């Protein structure tokens, strides 16, 4: 694997006898037929043939948003690998997605990270790698970079370039339009906070030479031969393809990729479905359900923390309101347990449990990494008989996307605590096209899905039975 470029293989002589005489058309039709018939397989070609795209998100962004940034990186690499030359000669370089390590993230408690004994995690610790590679793209973890780029003892990388992104300042007239422009890096305070420039030679184009700086939640320092600084707003990630294609880089870090927009069409779906939690995390969640929870059960994500204090105080219900909402659902649907994933204080948890005695919180005595614990809690909510979340939390959104991919009915998935702080439950479907069911997931988890299907059939729930009258308000925050 390790970034090897795709090659086409088959019994060429047999197929060519079926094709036209013209040499150019013959080669193109042959490649097309092979693609349709045999697919693309990975070769063991040398590392030097590949190019590597690294990325990260700005400090302060949480785990679930950074999962979305992977989708943007994969979309960009897909665009970079598009080539009219179906022969696949050296004129069409193959780019590889390099996944950033997980270190310091918002909502991950540093004390819990220390107790877990793992200061950094790879994507292979959190996600099913085999599932992640169900794509024509080459995807590798950071530590799998070749030795001509990374020093495996120090884990420091030396790259061809850094493309540093920051938000474009709003225009004086207040008229926002998608835009980007390159600025001298020495004039970017955001860049200078994150990078040092060894040599202050500045090209007329605004390119700084020989830079070093931080990468992916302070996981590593990286070095690069040059840096380009770009201010942007409102543009899809793929605008960067033109910039990258104009340069002969073997490796590039797109710093703060969250400053670009992602795809919200089939491209989002095809890359999002690759992110299946690791089987050990799924097993941890399912073991907890078997030992601590009675079906049918309600899965709940109750976001507190900054949502209450400053992010969304006017639309985040109180503990008392949430308690009444959950009591209503328990009575109406006969749930025997209510599992709650939350960042609430211990006092808030105690208060909520006094209102709804059947509530269960996750507990684990093995000092697991907080990222692993959070994903296990999500999985318990994913396989619940019904789910209620907090808008506009991405923790909630990821649970709902996974339930969509498993084919779980929307009526038992896209439910939220109402933003007017009423004690009812609001139904808010996703604002872009629903996820198509993922056959690989449904086959992998057919036993769990059979249990859910049986419980849903027994309850004979109707899609709108639990909705409040305001269920069709604008999708303003999802």
Secondary structure, DSSP 8 states (H G I E B T S, - for coil): -TT--EE--S-HHHHHTTS-S-HHHHHHHHHHHHHHHH--EE----GGGEEEEEE---TT-BHHHHHHHHHHHHHHHHHHT--S-TT--TTS-EEEEEE--B-S-BT--HHHHHHHT-S-B-HHHHB-HHHHT-SSSEEEEGGGS-TTTEETTTTEEEEEEEEEEEE----TT-----EEEEE-GGG-HHHHHHEEEEEEEE-TT--EEEEEEEETTTTEEEEEEEEEEEEEES-BGGGHHHHHHTS--SEEEEETGGGSB---SHHHHHHHTT--B-HHHHHHHHHHHHHH--SSEEEEEE--THIIIIISTTTS--HHHHHHHHHHHHHHHT-SEEEEEE---HHHHHHHHHH-TTEE----SS---HHHHHHHHHHHHHTSSEEEE-TT-HHHHHHHHHHHHTT--GGGTSEEE-TT--SSEEE---SS------HHHHHHTHHHHHHHHHHHHHHT--TTTTB-TTTTS-----
